Amino acid sequence: MNSTKSKRTLLSAILAIAFVLCAAPGIYFLMPKTQSASAENAHDTTHSGWSELTADTATLTGGNNYYLSGDVDLTTDLTVSGTVTLCLNGYMLTGTGSSSVITVESGATLTLCDCQSTSTATEHQHAYYVDSNDKYVFVTDTSDSDYTSATKTGTITGGVITGGGNTNRGGGVYVYGSNATFTMYDGKISGNSAVNGGGVYVNTDASFIMYGGEISGNNASGFGGGVYAHGVGFTVKGGEITGNTAESYGSGVANYGPFTIESGYFGENYIYTVYSSIVTITGGYFASADISANTAAGIAVESGYLSRRK
């Protein structure tokens, strides 16, 4: 009798463990947003041997690493030539408002990181309000009348690229030239605008790999509020694309080339891709994107087309 009871108990335990193991992948895909922290881009947080980026810096030259030691309001928007790493270090990098904050030229490689992305220090907390175009506008004084009268406000922790505008392509980062590469490990690209690619524009023959960080609160008067990808490849391995807007298609992403989603969070943003594009989806969390065959929000699929326009 006791032997039979023991066998039943053991069988129940085995079945319970099997259920958890089988359910785990589904639970993972239904988990809320997460950001990928990447050990691949770890560096000395004292930035010993790095060059300080100042308001008068105009070109990030190859072979150098740059960091911010405080908030920077650029007098000239930046150009990247060669292979460069930029650490936002928890601070705000604000463009002139007359073009892309950063342009990555032909053959150049920009790696973006932020070693203070989770800091609780006051200097690394950046307040913003949401304007009539649903774009984030950052303020240094929360008693500012535009901030106090806004219906939506918030705070971003860590480094931010912001203030890009009055340009056709890529308010925050314009990956411009042939064989140009932008790799994003951390940091935020928020509060920028352009006709296409409010946050990031990836030109033909260029590529963008996103491991982490956040692209949010950007606006496009045309396509791709967060990202407009027209290059040889856009790959999302982590991070967040959320809260962007576009007047035409693709509030989160407007894609016209190879597009791979392995992980990451797409929150309240739609993804538009032309049907001639090759789209591969093996992971990720989609809060409001439509996947072909009406797959439910929040569930990752192995392949398919993302077709929701706005």
Buried (B, 14 or more C-beta within 10 A) or exposed (E): EEEEEEEEEEEEEEEEEEEEEEEEEEEEBEEEBBBBBBEEBEBEEEBEEBBEBEEEBEBBBEEBBBBBEEBBEBEBBBBBBBBBBBBBBBBBBBBBBEBBBBBBBEBBBBBBBBBBBEBEEEEBEBBBBBBEBBBBBBBEEEEBEEBEEBEEBBEBBBBBBBBBBBBBBBBBBBBBBEEBBBBBBBBBBBBBBBBBBBBBBBBEBBBBBBBBBBBBBBBBBBBBBBBBBBBBBBBBBBBBBBBBBBBBBBBBBBBBBBBBBBBBBBBBBBBBBEEEBEBEBEBBBBBBBBBBEEBEEBEBBEEEBBBBBB
